[in-house]
Every structure is written in structure tokens, then in C-alpha cells.
Amino acid sequence: MKHAVVIGTIMMTMALSACEKESHPTTGASTEQHLNKAATQAQNDFKKTIDSVTTKTKQATDHAASTLDNTIDHAEEHIKKTTDDHKQ
């Protein structure tokens, strides 16, 4: 049984190695080239996603800061008006 597992593993390894070296009939690229291209595309997609999240986070932070500034200004005006009304 152990020999069958070892022989089966060797055969699968050889078959996968042969697939890597043989060109794809449609594109002419090897499996390794296809995998490298897919990995590069995944890297690019990940970088675009990170850049997009960074930009959107900055926009949201800027919007929140602006809204907070407006709220503080409004509160200060209200406090000043209320204080002035009590002084009179």
C-alpha cells in the first residue's frame, strides 16, 4: 500500500511538471506563465483595492472633520448667544 501511494505521488508530480512545461494549445503559454500572470493580476487588483480604500477613508475622514467643525462652530455661536442673553 505504501508503495502504491509513493508511486502515485511520483506519477502526479511528474504529470504536473509536464503540464507546467507544455504550452497551452490556445494561448501558447505554459501553466506556469498562466499562474504568474494570474498572480500579477491579483497583485494589481489588491493594490487598486488598497488605493481605493485609502482614498475613500481619507474622503470620509475629511467629511467627518468638516462636519465636526461646523457642529462646533454652531455650538459656540449658540453658547455665545445664550450667554449674551443671560447677561442682559
Secondary structure, 3 states (H helix, E strand, C coil): CHHHHHHHHHHHHHHHHHHHHCECCCCCCEHHHHHHHHHHHHHHHHHHHHHHHHHHHHHHHHHHHHHHHHHHHHHHHHHHHHHHHHHC
